[in-house]
């Protein structure tokens, strides 16, 4: 995913939001909990 930003603080906000949804940055560790959250988030998106 890519996005445009004007302030560096916006990057951190997006990273934190994506991580909370189960989509960590490529270089971050992806725990079992985050993987599960990712699958649930994806499934909800498919159902909607």
Beta strands, then each sheet from edge to edge (+ up, - down):
end
